[in-house]
């Protein structure tokens, strides 16, 4: 199964397959981030602090679970 993750700020997107967990991990290592359930591309993740001073992103674990939830929702 393939899903498309979309940046909540600029609309950039990326397709990720659930064939290997490494694909999700690679997206995160490439810079995809999250806040709550919203995903952000590497460019918007890098400039997060400029737009949201004092509100740190929760980190890689949150981003992993946001993407995992999208796979779960599609598989229903």
N, C-alpha and C positions, 0 to 999 in steps of 0.2 A: 504494500500500500504506500502511496505517496501523498503527502500533504504539502500545502503551500503555506509557509508562515509569512506574515505580513507585518511590516513595521507600523506601529500605531502613530508614529509621528509623520513620516514622509511617504509611506505607502510602498517602500521597497519590499521585494519579496524574494523568497528562496524556497525551492522544492527540497523536501527531505523524505527519504524512504525509511521505512521501519525495518527494512531487510537486515540492517545491522545497527546496533545501538551506537556504534562509532560515528554514524552519520549525524546523529543528534549532537553528540559530544563535539564533533568537528565544527558544527555551526556555532556552538557556544564558544569554542576556542578561537573561532574566526572573529568573535566579537559581538555576537548577538546577545542581548541582555533583556531584562524584563523588570517591570514594576507592577506588583499585583498580578493580574492576568494579561497585561499588555506586553507585547514583545516589541523590541527596538533593534533595528539593524546596527551593524558595527559603527557607521558614521553617527547615528543618533545616540547610540550608547556612549560614544566617545565625547559627545557634547552635552550629555545629560546634566552635568553639574552646572553648566552655563544657564540652562533652562529651568533647573530645579535646585537652586542653592539650598543646602542644608537637608536635602532629601536623598540619602544614598540609595542606590539600587541594592536590592537584597542579595544579589550574587548568583553564581552559577547553578546552585541547587534549585533555586526558584525557577530559573529559566528552563532547566531540564524538565521540571514538573509541569510547567505551562505547556511545553511542547508535547510532553507525554499525554497530557489531558486532551490535546487536540487530536492525537492519534486515537485515543479512547473514544472521543465523541464521534469521529468518522466511522469507527468500527461498529457502532451500535446498530 
